[in-house]
Amino acid sequence: MKTIKNFAILMFGCLFAAASFTACSDNDDLNEHVSNVTVNDNYPLTDVQVMESGYISAELDAGAVTRAANGELRPEDVTVKQVSEAEAMAFDKNKDGKGGTGRYFNTYRWVTLRYKCKVADGTKKDLSELVVWPISFFGRKDQNPSQLIIGCHSTITSDKERPTNFSEQGELEEINMLALFSTGFSQSALVVIPDYEGYGSTAGSAHPYCNRELTAEQVVTGVKAGKNWFEKNVKTMKEGWSSVAIGYSQGGAVAAGVLRYCQEHHEDGLRIKGAVCGDGPYDPLATLKRYISMDKLYMPVAPALLLKGMVDTDEQMKRLGCVYQDFVTKEFYATNIFDMIQSKQKSTDDIQAALLKYSYQHGDEGGFTMMAQTKEGFKPYTPKNAVDASGRKLSYYLANGKGYNYCTVDQCFKPGVIAYFRDGKVTGDVPESKLRALEQALAKNALTYGDYQPGAGYTFFHSTGDEVVPFCNLESVRNTWGATTILASPYQSNTTYHVATGKTFFTIYCGKMVGRLFNNQWQPGEINVGNGLL
């Protein structure tokens, strides 16, 4: 449920890093409308439009290539940067992929597109997406793509983090990794990463968080639009091409939802072989119940996003006139967390920091309060706890990665919500009809909802200690569908940090899992993993 930031990504012995990319304005050949492109029978696209385009290069020296072959590639071995079209073409002219200095250059082209699709209110709107493909890879040039990567991004709350803002992202980001996925799995992969509704071209709309069917349909439509645009304007896919959906956190749930959508609706246009999913919220209802049972919300924005997604987009909840205040405490609502989510200005880290600041300003007066870690244990983050028992200033570990910051469930949810989802009791402070509507909205967005029978290709990696997206999500899938229908890899780890687990997923395991699918080596079962072993 959180953006994977500030790390280098190693997959299949290849590293993906990112610097600042600026849209190139000299690619007029791509700035056009493509008319009469049909994506599927439900949503014919009549206006696929290129919004921006550019080139990037990935550079590494011969020593780095040798280290990569030995599994020792380092982040500093690779430089990824914006280049002009002329520079990209100059790199492309080197038959061995070298730039004349013993350094290797892999070059890529990217575009951002808009396409029309159904959105949460039932109308059609322009959605946006990023499309990336290599133009040279270690001297091998101009190949027809043999693989299609369906990139599904994790939770974002800032519109700046969206895939189509690729040209402006200056830190090491998950989107940059997905965009350069072809270096890890193929010399000729086409990569398509749609923005979810509520970001990019629809930034003014509510984001239908964890709306499984709708988001899957939008991603499938977008990926087909991107592929069709590519084949019409660049080159055709290689005969026998196939695709795999990939994602972590919310992206993991979306990737699994994409596979279900394709299998359930007999959507063969993507030739999807499977989905590789890391620590995803596959069962929103089980997730909420787990939060309540452990009485610790390490990332309060997560349940707020769940609630907001259901209230904003579920038809039954809208008919009942449900609002956020029906379910959350007045203290939690007063933090303006729902406004922060809707504004799309703050990242999840920014929102966490804002909640901590609010706790310090209002916690002693009965306002929303966070618990923060100190050497003396967890304490309410308020001025009254600014010093220890000896009168010395108390040091709080506030930054993610240094320690946990959490709030108890009663800081967020009303007693009636806690009682209902913990014990099944209706206490009266929340109408039973609204509680049942929320329960049903969460339940029907589970990956396993209904009588769908899963086909092959479901590949799950999940940390047993993840406390932002608890392990109960994988257990729900395994218990409902059975261990013989999925490939499950419970990850045994000493850390429970969701972001750290995401780094491990991408750097060590994801490539091997994707390789199994593309190489027709997928088999259901369960493999416990840890310490880099798979």
Secondary structure, 3 states (H helix, E strand, C coil): CCCCECCCEEECCEEECCCCCCCECCCCCCCCEECCEECCCCCEECCEEEEEEEEEEEEEEHHHHHHHHCCCCCHHHCEEEEECHHHHHHHHCCCCCECCCCEEEEEEEEEEEEEEEECCCCCEEEEEEEEEEEEEECCEECCCCCEEEEEECCCCCCHHHCHHHHHHCCCCEHHHHHHCCHHHHCCCEEEEEECCCCCHHHCCCCCCCCCHHHHHHHHHHHHHHHHHHHHHHCCCCCCCCEEEEEEECHHHHHHHHHHHHHHHCCCCCCCEEEEEEECCCCCHHHHHHHHHHHCCECCCHHHHHHHHHHHHHCHHHHHCCCCHHHCECHHHHCCCHHHHHHHCCCCHHHHHHHHHHHHHHHHHHCCCCCEEEECCEEEECCHHHCECCCCCECCEECCCCCCCEEECHHHCECHHHHHHHHHCCCCCCCCHHHHHHHHHHHHHCCCCCCCCCCCCCEEEEEECCCCCCCCHHHHHHHHHHCCCCCEEEEECCCCCCHHHHHHHHHHHHHHHHHHHHHCCCCCCEECCEECCEC
